[in-house]
Every structure is written in C-alpha cells, then in structure tokens.
Amino acid sequence: MNRLFKKQQNLLQRKRKIRRSIRGTAERPRLCVYVSNKHISAQIIDDDKQHTILSISTVGRDKKLTGTMTDKSAAIGEEIAKQATKKKVKQVVFDRNGRLYHGRIQALADAARKNGLEF
C-alpha cells in the first residue's frame, strides 16, 4: 500500500472517530479547524441546524498575514474569538479534525482562549 495513501486513510479514520463523540449545539457550537500546507481555516458550526455561524481563513485575505504558519494560525485564532464574541458565542467544542493537538492547532486554540472563547 502506498505510504501517502495509508497516511491519508489513518487521518480519515481519526477524524471519523473524533466526530462520533463531538457534536455542536446552539449553546456550544463546534469550532472546526482545517490545516493545509499553505493555509489554515476555522469554522464555528451549529450541527443541530447544520449551519455555519462563522468562518475565517487565510485564503484570499486583503491584509496578508506574515510569519510562520504557527503565527498565522494564532492570528486566525484571535480573529475567530473576537468575531465569535460579537455573535454572542462564548463556549465552543473544539474539533481538531483528526490532527494532533500540537503546533498550529495548539497555537490557534491558545489564541482563541486568550481572546475569550471557552473550550
């Protein structure tokens, strides 16, 4: 079996396992994070209504974020926390999307916590 195919299958399996137990509601929506090689995006989702409350990404931004991917993910975490408080969302369930809670994911989560989101 191809090494990259196996790696992708393992990620998909972890993602499905996590999503079985995590569910976003109106009181505590789900903060879902996606990390690619060049960009990072985060969404706050209400799974009961199947509705995305808020979405932020580094793709196609007017002001370019500079620095490493960890710096960019911290900036996205700050911004999503600020916009979530404007939409009166204070508590979220964190969905790391099958990734390890390390590096970029951790930087985003820590920045969101500093700016008022509760996990």
C-alpha positions in Angstrom: 0.0 0.0 0.0 1.2 3.5 -0.8 2.7 5.4 2.2 0.8 8.6 1.5 -2.5 6.7 0.9 -2.1 4.9 4.2 -1.4 8.2 5.9 -4.5 9.8 4.5 -6.6 6.8 5.5 -5.3 7.0 9.1 -6.2 10.7 9.2 -9.7 10.0 7.9 -10.2 7.2 10.5 -9.1 9.5 13.3 -11.4 12.3 12.1 -14.4 10.0 12.0 -13.6 8.6 15.4 -13.5 12.2 16.9 -16.7 13.3 15.1 -18.6 10.4 16.6 -18.3 11.9 20.0 -18.2 15.7 19.2 -21.4 17.5 18.4 -22.1 21.2 18.2 -25.3 22.6 19.6 -26.8 26.1 19.7 -25.4 26.7 23.2 -21.9 25.2 22.4 -21.2 25.1 18.7 -18.3 23.2 17.2 -15.0 25.0 16.3 -13.6 23.0 13.4 -10.0 23.7 12.3 -8.6 22.7 8.9 -4.8 23.0 8.2 -3.3 22.6 4.8 0.4 23.2 3.8 -0.2 26.8 2.9 -3.4 27.9 4.7 -5.5 27.5 7.8 -9.2 27.9 8.2 -11.6 27.7 11.2 -15.4 27.5 11.3 -17.9 27.7 14.1 -20.7 25.3 13.2 -24.1 24.5 14.8 -24.7 20.9 14.0 -28.3 20.8 15.1 -29.3 23.4 12.4 -26.5 22.3 10.1 -25.5 25.9 9.8 -22.1 27.6 9.8 -22.2 30.5 12.2 -18.7 32.0 11.4 -15.9 31.1 9.1 -12.3 32.6 8.8 -9.4 31.6 6.6 -6.1 32.8 5.4 -7.1 32.2 1.8 -7.7 35.4 -0.2 -7.2 37.9 2.6 -6.9 41.6 1.9 -4.2 42.1 4.5 -1.6 39.4 4.2 -0.6 37.6 7.3 3.2 37.3 7.6 5.4 35.0 9.6 5.3 31.2 10.0 2.2 29.1 9.8 2.1 29.0 13.6 1.9 32.8 13.7 -0.8 32.8 11.0 -2.8 30.2 13.0 -2.5 32.3 16.1 -3.8 35.3 14.3 -6.7 33.3 12.9 -7.5 32.1 16.5 -7.5 35.7 17.8 -9.8 36.8 15.0 -12.3 34.0 15.3 -12.6 34.6 19.0 -13.2 38.3 18.5 -15.9 37.7 15.9 -17.5 34.9 17.9 -17.9 37.2 20.9 -19.6 39.7 18.5 -22.0 36.9 17.6 -22.5 36.1 21.3 -20.8 32.7 21.2 -18.7 32.2 24.3 -18.4 28.4 24.6 -17.4 26.0 21.9 -16.5 22.4 21.4 -13.0 22.1 19.8 -12.8 19.8 16.8 -9.2 19.4 15.7 -10.2 17.4 12.6 -8.1 14.4 13.2 -4.9 16.3 13.7 -2.7 16.2 16.8 -3.1 19.0 19.4 0.3 20.3 18.7 1.9 23.2 16.8 -0.5 25.1 14.6 -3.6 23.6 16.1 -2.4 24.4 19.6 -1.4 27.9 18.6 -4.9 28.6 17.3 -6.6 27.1 20.3 -4.4 29.1 22.8 -5.0 32.4 20.9 -8.8 31.7 20.9 -8.8 31.0 24.6 -6.8 34.2 25.3 -9.4 36.3 23.5 -12.4 34.9 25.3 -13.6 31.6 23.9 -14.1 28.7 26.4 -13.5 25.2 25.3 
